Amino acid sequence: MGRSSKDKRDVYYRLAKEEGWRARSAFKLMQINDEFDIFKGVHKVVDLCAAPGSWSQVLSKKLRGQVKEEKKDSVKIVAVDLQAMAPLPGVIQIQGDITKLSTANKIVDHFSGEHAQLVVCDGAPDVTGLHDIDEYIQAQLLLAALNITTHVLCKGGTFVAKIFRGRDVSLLYSQLRLFFPIVTIAKPRSSRNSSIEAFVVCQNYCPPDSYIPTMVNPLLDHSYTDFNQLEGLNRIIVPFLACGDLSAYDSDKTYGLDIREGEEYKYLPPTQAPIDPPYKKAVDMKRNDGISKASGVSEKPSNKEQSSSNDKAVEEKSPEESVDKVQKNLETMKLDS
């Protein structure tokens, strides 16, 4: 496969490189904002699970671009992730765990004791291919993001996070409704139809009066064994909204490289290459022959090597051995006759 094979397959991947975004997921946040206008009047934002930084890029460009030059410093964007991330203009980075109270305190400190007006989270676990397990792990990650959100989000704020749509999504919806009166599951146009990925948009943060934010008590009640038995309020049908219209690119369709008339396709490298990928050591070892072959595995000799070894074996036989072998063959033939 050539370098342009992935470009040809995914139009949003190609557009992300052309427009300078670090990942195609940037279009998902922009399309969510086009539908819900979540950036309006916002100047304090938290981006959870931010690496590689495409959502932070969008936040920096949109929020800092809608204010005057002298007021750009009033816009504060805090990006949090366990992994290191290449720096971005106007974005404060915290390398920390979103399940720790210390991380929440650091975020609030950067806002000078105030709280954020918007919290976004595009985090997802390494999928296993087992949908039930993947959905459960993603639900736990969402609840961890909600936990820290209750510490850093101001009343009336908005929370946007990735979810995997499954049979137990109504449980998550019911839990989110405890904190947000308006909860909608959105599917941006740039999100593939074949994916169970969607985004939950929670608006007008209003926690219960008796609720005390904590990182200790999980919000998921494990006493339920069959969530399909829930009735009444817990079985509210989740409103589903597909963002965008038919004029946008179809993320499941294969487009040619020349999508714009009169413009010739030109390959572009990724905007931001990984700064410390987990496979870096393995690549360096392979280049320097540092990866040894498995013991007990021998390479099959080539035809030339095999022929050379046969010739050598023939040369090593003496004339006397050849004569003896011929005589033995003759005696064997006489006995048979």
DOKEKOL-110932 format. One record per residue (C-alpha): residue number from 1; z, y, x; residue in three letters. Coordinates in nm, 3 decimals, decimal comma, always signed. Layout:
{NUM {Z Y X} "ala"},
...
***
This chain:
{1 {+0,000 +0,000 +0,000} "met"},
{2 {-0,090 +0,344 +0,128} "gly"},
{3 {+0,128 +0,651 +0,143} "arg"},
{4 {-0,033 +0,790 -0,172} "ser"},
{5 {+0,031 +0,480 -0,386} "ser"},
{6 {+0,363 +0,608 -0,521} "lys"},
{7 {+0,216 +0,954 -0,571} "asp"},
{8 {-0,059 +0,807 -0,786} "lys"},
{9 {+0,180 +0,598 -0,992} "arg"},
{10 {+0,435 +0,867 -1,080} "asp"},
{11 {+0,316 +1,217 -1,168} "val"},
{12 {+0,668 +1,365 -1,172} "tyr"},
{13 {+0,737 +1,228 -0,824} "tyr"},
{14 {+0,423 +1,405 -0,704} "arg"},
{15 {+0,501 +1,728 -0,885} "leu"},
{16 {+0,852 +1,731 -0,738} "ala"},
{17 {+0,710 +1,732 -0,387} "lys"},
{18 {+0,451 +1,995 -0,473} "glu"},
{19 {+0,712 +2,229 -0,620} "glu"},
{20 {+0,971 +2,162 -0,348} "gly"},
{21 {+1,228 +1,964 -0,546} "trp"},
{22 {+1,426 +1,698 -0,363} "arg"},
{23 {+1,381 +1,440 -0,639} "ala"},
{24 {+1,189 +1,394 -0,966} "arg"},
{25 {+1,521 +1,411 -1,156} "ser"},
{26 {+1,500 +1,792 -1,129} "ala"},
{27 {+1,257 +1,790 -1,421} "phe"},
{28 {+1,510 +1,605 -1,638} "lys"},
{29 {+1,767 +1,884 -1,608} "leu"},
{30 {+1,505 +2,154 -1,665} "met"},
{31 {+1,377 +1,979 -1,977} "gln"},
{32 {+1,733 +1,940 -2,109} "ile"},
{33 {+1,787 +2,312 -2,055} "asn"},
{34 {+1,460 +2,392 -2,235} "asp"},
{35 {+1,593 +2,207 -2,538} "glu"},
{36 {+1,962 +2,305 -2,538} "phe"},
{37 {+1,966 +2,631 -2,334} "asp"},
{38 {+2,272 +2,512 -2,139} "ile"},
{39 {+2,223 +2,774 -1,862} "phe"},
{40 {+2,267 +3,074 -2,090} "lys"},
{41 {+2,551 +3,302 -1,975} "gly"},
{42 {+2,668 +3,049 -1,712} "val"},
{43 {+2,776 +3,156 -1,363} "his"},
{44 {+3,024 +2,881 -1,265} "lys"},
{45 {+2,889 +2,526 -1,246} "val"},
{46 {+3,001 +2,190 -1,107} "val"},
{47 {+2,745 +1,925 -1,010} "asp"},
{48 {+2,911 +1,582 -0,987} "leu"},
{49 {+2,746 +1,297 -0,792} "cys"},
{50 {+2,510 +1,562 -0,660} "ala"},
{51 {+2,324 +1,387 -0,374} "ala"},
{52 {+2,042 +1,425 -0,281} "pro"},
{53 {+2,072 +1,766 -0,448} "gly"},
{54 {+1,781 +1,808 -0,693} "ser"},
{55 {+2,008 +1,919 -0,979} "trp"},
{56 {+2,191 +2,159 -0,748} "ser"},
{57 {+1,850 +2,299 -0,652} "gln"},
{58 {+1,767 +2,363 -1,017} "val"},
{59 {+2,106 +2,525 -1,081} "leu"},
{60 {+2,074 +2,751 -0,777} "ser"},
{61 {+1,719 +2,861 -0,861} "lys"},
{62 {+1,775 +2,915 -1,233} "lys"},
{63 {+2,123 +3,071 -1,232} "leu"},
{64 {+2,082 +3,288 -0,923} "arg"},
{65 {+1,732 +3,385 -1,035} "gly"},
{66 {+1,845 +3,524 -1,371} "gln"},
{67 {+2,085 +3,783 -1,222} "val"},
{68 {+2,029 +4,090 -1,009} "lys"},
{69 {+2,036 +4,064 -0,631} "glu"},
{70 {+2,374 +4,237 -0,598} "glu"},
{71 {+2,532 +3,995 -0,850} "lys"},
{72 {+2,405 +3,669 -0,701} "lys"},
{73 {+2,734 +3,615 -0,521} "asp"},
{74 {+2,909 +3,597 -0,860} "ser"},
{75 {+2,720 +3,274 -0,933} "val"},
{76 {+2,919 +2,983 -0,792} "lys"},
{77 {+2,784 +2,627 -0,781} "ile"},
{78 {+3,002 +2,348 -0,648} "val"},
{79 {+2,834 +2,016 -0,564} "ala"},
{80 {+3,052 +1,706 -0,525} "val"},
{81 {+2,952 +1,368 -0,384} "asp"},
{82 {+3,094 +1,092 -0,166} "leu"},
{83 {+2,784 +1,112 +0,054} "gln"},
{84 {+2,686 +1,400 +0,276} "ala"},
{85 {+2,410 +1,624 +0,144} "met"},
{86 {+2,174 +1,860 +0,323} "ala"},
{87 {+2,282 +2,222 +0,263} "pro"},
{88 {+2,134 +2,438 -0,013} "leu"},
{89 {+2,145 +2,818 -0,046} "pro"},
{90 {+2,419 +2,936 -0,280} "gly"},
{91 {+2,571 +2,588 -0,324} "val"},
{92 {+2,923 +2,497 -0,210} "ile"},
{93 {+2,950 +2,132 -0,110} "gln"},
{94 {+3,257 +1,910 -0,138} "ile"},
{95 {+3,240 +1,559 +0,006} "gln"},
{96 {+3,498 +1,383 -0,207} "gly"},
{97 {+3,582 +1,127 -0,476} "asp"},
{98 {+3,553 +1,243 -0,836} "ile"},
{99 {+3,834 +1,004 -0,936} "thr"},
{100 {+4,086 +1,191 -0,719} "lys"},
{101 {+4,298 +1,481 -0,843} "leu"},
{102 {+4,266 +1,649 -0,503} "ser"},
{103 {+3,892 +1,686 -0,560} "thr"},
{104 {+3,951 +1,860 -0,894} "ala"},
{105 {+4,197 +2,098 -0,727} "asn"},
{106 {+3,942 +2,185 -0,456} "lys"},
{107 {+3,685 +2,270 -0,723} "ile"},
{108 {+3,923 +2,502 -0,907} "val"},
{109 {+4,020 +2,666 -0,577} "asp"},
{110 {+3,655 +2,757 -0,513} "his"},
{111 {+3,650 +2,928 -0,854} "phe"},
{112 {+3,959 +3,133 -0,760} "ser"},
{113 {+4,174 +2,955 -1,015} "gly"},
{114 {+3,920 +2,984 -1,295} "glu"},
{115 {+3,730 +2,700 -1,461} "his"},
{116 {+3,363 +2,608 -1,475} "ala"},
{117 {+3,145 +2,683 -1,776} "gln"},
{118 {+2,912 +2,390 -1,716} "leu"},
{119 {+2,963 +2,045 -1,560} "val"},
{120 {+2,665 +1,816 -1,496} "val"},
{121 {+2,659 +1,460 -1,363} "cys"},
{122 {+2,347 +1,262 -1,276} "asp"},
{123 {+2,540 +0,980 -1,109} "gly"},
{124 {+2,451 +0,614 -1,158} "ala"},
{125 {+2,571 +0,291 -0,996} "pro"},
{126 {+2,352 +0,058 -0,794} "asp"},
{127 {+2,198 -0,145 -1,074} "val"},
{128 {+2,224 -0,524 -1,062} "thr"},
{129 {+1,958 -0,608 -1,320} "gly"},
{130 {+2,226 -0,753 -1,550} "leu"},
{131 {+2,216 -0,498 -1,830} "his"},
{132 {+2,563 -0,569 -1,971} "asp"},
{133 {+2,725 -0,518 -1,631} "ile"},
{134 {+2,514 -0,210 -1,550} "asp"},
{135 {+2,599 -0,049 -1,886} "glu"},
{136 {+2,970 -0,113 -1,840} "tyr"},
{137 {+2,980 +0,026 -1,484} "ile"},
{138 {+2,782 +0,332 -1,592} "gln"},
{139 {+3,025 +0,385 -1,883} "ala"},
{140 {+3,316 +0,375 -1,638} "gln"},
{141 {+3,142 +0,627 -1,413} "leu"},
{142 {+3,084 +0,853 -1,713} "leu"},
{143 {+3,451 +0,836 -1,809} "leu"},
{144 {+3,551 +0,914 -1,450} "ala"},
{145 {+3,325 +1,221 -1,468} "ala"},
{146 {+3,481 +1,315 -1,803} "leu"},
{147 {+3,829 +1,277 -1,655} "asn"},
{148 {+3,764 +1,529 -1,379} "ile"},
{149 {+3,574 +1,750 -1,625} "thr"},
{150 {+3,889 +1,792 -1,835} "thr"},
{151 {+4,051 +1,944 -1,524} "his"},
{152 {+3,777 +2,190 -1,432} "val"},
{153 {+3,588 +2,282 -1,754} "leu"},
{154 {+3,687 +2,587 -1,958} "cys"},
{155 {+3,716 +2,578 -2,337} "lys"},
{156 {+3,378 +2,621 -2,500} "gly"},
{157 {+3,203 +2,478 -2,194} "gly"},
{158 {+2,925 +2,218 -2,175} "thr"},
{159 {+2,918 +1,873 -2,017} "phe"},
{160 {+2,595 +1,685 -1,937} "val"},
{161 {+2,595 +1,332 -1,795} "ala"},
{162 {+2,372 +1,029 -1,757} "lys"},
{163 {+2,436 +0,724 -1,974} "ile"},
{164 {+2,276 +0,383 -2,024} "phe"},
{165 {+2,201 +0,327 -2,391} "arg"},
{166 {+2,348 -0,007 -2,500} "gly"},
{167 {+2,516 -0,173 -2,794} "arg"},
{168 {+2,853 -0,010 -2,716} "asp"},
{169 {+2,724 +0,346 -2,686} "val"},
{170 {+2,902 +0,429 -3,014} "ser"},
{171 {+3,236 +0,376 -2,840} "leu"},
{172 {+3,149 +0,633 -2,573} "leu"},
{173 {+3,026 +0,868 -2,843} "tyr"},
{174 {+3,356 +0,841 -3,031} "ser"},
{175 {+3,554 +0,912 -2,714} "gln"},
{176 {+3,343 +1,215 -2,628} "leu"},
{177 {+3,385 +1,347 -2,982} "arg"},
{178 {+3,759 +1,374 -2,913} "leu"},
{179 {+3,679 +1,657 -2,668} "phe"},
{180 {+3,346 +1,799 -2,789} "phe"},
{181 {+3,256 +1,867 -3,153} "pro"},
{182 {+2,883 +1,858 -3,069} "ile"},
{183 {+2,758 +1,547 -2,889} "val"},
{184 {+2,388 +1,459 -2,861} "thr"},
{185 {+2,204 +1,194 -2,664} "ile"},
{186 {+1,882 +1,335 -2,519} "ala"},
{187 {+1,584 +1,162 -2,360} "lys"},
{188 {+1,383 +1,404 -2,141} "pro"},
{189 {+1,010 +1,358 -2,121} "arg"},
{190 {+1,030 +1,287 -1,747} "ser"},
{191 {+1,264 +0,991 -1,807} "ser"},
{192 {+1,063 +0,671 -1,832} "arg"},
{193 {+1,045 +0,510 -2,174} "asn"},
{194 {+1,096 +0,170 -2,012} "ser"},
{195 {+1,435 +0,283 -1,881} "ser"},
{196 {+1,758 +0,261 -2,084} "ile"},
{197 {+1,861 +0,587 -1,918} "glu"},
{198 {+1,947 +0,885 -2,137} "ala"},
{199 {+2,168 +1,194 -2,111} "phe"},
{200 {+2,465 +1,291 -2,323} "val"},
{201 {+2,489 +1,664 -2,393} "val"},
{202 {+2,842 +1,764 -2,500} "cys"},
{203 {+2,890 +2,123 -2,615} "gln"},
{204 {+3,184 +2,350 -2,704} "asn"},
{205 {+3,462 +2,179 -2,508} "tyr"},
{206 {+3,775 +2,170 -2,727} "cys"},
{207 {+4,036 +1,913 -2,617} "pro"},
{208 {+4,311 +1,798 -2,855} "pro"},
{209 {+4,620 +2,017 -2,849} "asp"},
{210 {+4,839 +1,731 -2,728} "ser"},
{211 {+4,603 +1,617 -2,453} "tyr"},
{212 {+4,716 +1,659 -2,093} "ile"},
{213 {+4,439 +1,608 -1,832} "pro"},
{214 {+4,520 +1,317 -1,603} "thr"},
{215 {+4,342 +1,090 -1,358} "met"},
{216 {+4,577 +0,799 -1,420} "val"},
{217 {+4,529 +0,697 -1,784} "asn"},
{218 {+4,180 +0,557 -1,851} "pro"},
{219 {+4,007 +0,677 -2,164} "leu"},
{220 {+3,846 +0,341 -2,233} "leu"},
{221 {+4,073 +0,126 -2,455} "asp"},
{222 {+4,039 -0,233 -2,330} "his"},
{223 {+4,230 -0,373 -2,630} "ser"},
{224 {+3,906 -0,387 -2,829} "tyr"},
{225 {+3,725 -0,718 -2,794} "thr"},
{226 {+3,439 -0,665 -3,039} "asp"},
{227 {+3,324 -0,306 -3,065} "phe"},
{228 {+3,085 -0,395 -3,348} "asn"},
{229 {+3,388 -0,432 -3,579} "gln"},
{230 {+3,456 -0,058 -3,562} "leu"},
{231 {+3,407 +0,118 -3,894} "glu"},
{232 {+3,417 +0,466 -4,041} "gly"},
{233 {+3,431 +0,755 -3,793} "leu"},
{234 {+3,392 +0,525 -3,491} "asn"},
{235 {+3,058 +0,398 -3,621} "arg"},
{236 {+2,889 +0,737 -3,651} "ile"},
{237 {+2,520 +0,702 -3,575} "ile"},
{238 {+2,446 +0,889 -3,254} "val"},
{239 {+2,180 +1,159 -3,305} "pro"},
{240 {+1,883 +1,090 -3,075} "phe"},
{241 {+1,653 +1,369 -2,967} "leu"},
{242 {+1,339 +1,331 -2,753} "ala"},
{243 {+1,296 +1,649 -2,547} "cys"},
{244 {+0,958 +1,813 -2,504} "gly"},
{245 {+0,626 +1,763 -2,684} "asp"},
{246 {+0,303 +1,572 -2,631} "leu"},
{247 {+0,166 +1,837 -2,396} "ser"},
{248 {+0,394 +1,720 -2,112} "ala"},
{249 {+0,302 +1,445 -1,867} "tyr"},
{250 {+0,379 +1,089 -1,974} "asp"},
{251 {+0,617 +0,936 -1,718} "ser"},
{252 {+0,493 +0,582 -1,802} "asp"},
{253 {+0,123 +0,663 -1,756} "lys"},
{254 {-0,074 +0,635 -1,432} "thr"},
{255 {-0,260 +0,954 -1,343} "tyr"},
{256 {-0,531 +1,013 -1,085} "gly"},
{257 {-0,446 +1,212 -0,776} "leu"},
{258 {-0,659 +1,508 -0,885} "asp"},
{259 {-0,480 +1,620 -1,201} "ile"},
{260 {-0,582 +1,983 -1,167} "arg"},
{261 {-0,949 +2,073 -1,197} "glu"},
{262 {-1,093 +2,234 -0,887} "gly"},
{263 {-0,795 +2,141 -0,668} "glu"},
{264 {-0,826 +1,859 -0,416} "glu"},
{265 {-0,526 +1,629 -0,375} "tyr"},
{266 {-0,325 +1,677 -0,055} "lys"},
{267 {-0,043 +1,446 +0,052} "tyr"},
{268 {+0,293 +1,616 +0,094} "leu"},
{269 {+0,597 +1,464 +0,266} "pro"},
{270 {+0,929 +1,451 +0,076} "pro"},
{271 {+1,101 +1,790 +0,054} "thr"},
{272 {+1,424 +1,661 +0,207} "gln"},
{273 {+1,432 +1,332 +0,399} "ala"},
{274 {+1,759 +1,131 +0,395} "pro"},
{275 {+1,992 +1,274 +0,660} "ile"},
{276 {+2,194 +0,958 +0,716} "asp"},
{277 {+2,048 +0,662 +0,522} "pro"},
{278 {+2,237 +0,330 +0,527} "pro"},
{279 {+1,930 +0,157 +0,669} "tyr"},
{280 {+1,897 +0,392 +0,968} "lys"},
{281 {+2,075 +0,159 +1,211} "lys"},
{282 {+1,865 -0,139 +1,103} "ala"},
{283 {+1,540 +0,058 +1,155} "val"},
{284 {+1,648 +0,168 +1,505} "asp"},
{285 {+1,745 -0,188 +1,599} "met"},
{286 {+1,412 -0,322 +1,476} "lys"},
{287 {+1,218 -0,064 +1,675} "arg"},
{288 {+1,415 -0,148 +1,992} "asn"},
{289 {+1,399 -0,528 +1,940} "asp"},
{290 {+1,772 -0,527 +1,877} "gly"},
{291 {+1,754 -0,763 +1,580} "ile"},
{292 {+1,772 -1,120 +1,713} "ser"},
{293 {+1,595 -1,408 +1,541} "lys"},
{294 {+1,790 -1,672 +1,358} "ala"},
{295 {+1,915 -1,957 +1,577} "ser"},
{296 {+1,731 -2,288 +1,547} "gly"},
{297 {+1,407 -2,123 +1,431} "val"},
{298 {+1,115 -2,178 +1,667} "ser"},
{299 {+0,779 -2,014 +1,644} "glu"},
{300 {+0,475 -2,234 +1,573} "lys"},
{301 {+0,248 -2,238 +1,880} "pro"},
{302 {-0,097 -2,093 +1,845} "ser"},
{303 {-0,411 -2,309 +1,864} "asn"},
{304 {-0,480 -2,184 +2,214} "lys"},
{305 {-0,127 -2,268 +2,332} "glu"},
{306 {-0,150 -2,611 +2,166} "gln"},
{307 {-0,485 -2,686 +2,336} "ser"},
{308 {-0,351 -2,573 +2,671} "ser"},
{309 {-0,047 -2,799 +2,641} "ser"},
{310 {-0,269 -3,098 +2,550} "asn"},
{311 {-0,494 -3,037 +2,850} "asp"},
{312 {-0,190 -3,012 +3,072} "lys"},
{313 {-0,056 -3,341 +2,941} "ala"},
{314 {-0,390 -3,512 +3,016} "val"},
{315 {-0,395 -3,369 +3,366} "glu"},
{316 {-0,044 -3,498 +3,434} "glu"},
{317 {-0,157 -3,862 +3,376} "lys"},
{318 {-0,257 -4,047 +3,693} "ser"},
{319 {-0,586 -4,254 +3,719} "pro"},
{320 {-0,384 -4,577 +3,749} "glu"},
{321 {-0,214 -4,507 +3,415} "glu"},
{322 {-0,552 -4,453 +3,248} "ser"},
{323 {-0,692 -4,785 +3,387} "val"},
{324 {-0,384 -4,977 +3,273} "asp"},
{325 {-0,418 -4,835 +2,925} "lys"},
{326 {-0,787 -4,939 +2,901} "val"},
{327 {-0,707 -5,295 +3,017} "gln"},
{328 {-0,429 -5,330 +2,759} "lys"},
{329 {-0,668 -5,217 +2,484} "asn"},
{330 {-0,928 -5,479 +2,593} "leu"},
{331 {-0,668 -5,758 +2,591} "glu"},
{332 {-0,557 -5,657 +2,243} "thr"},
{333 {-0,915 -5,672 +2,116} "met"},
{334 {-0,966 -6,025 +2,260} "lys"},
{335 {-0,650 -6,154 +2,093} "leu"},
{336 {-0,760 -6,010 +1,759} "asp"},
{337 {-1,101 -6,178 +1,784} "ser"},
***
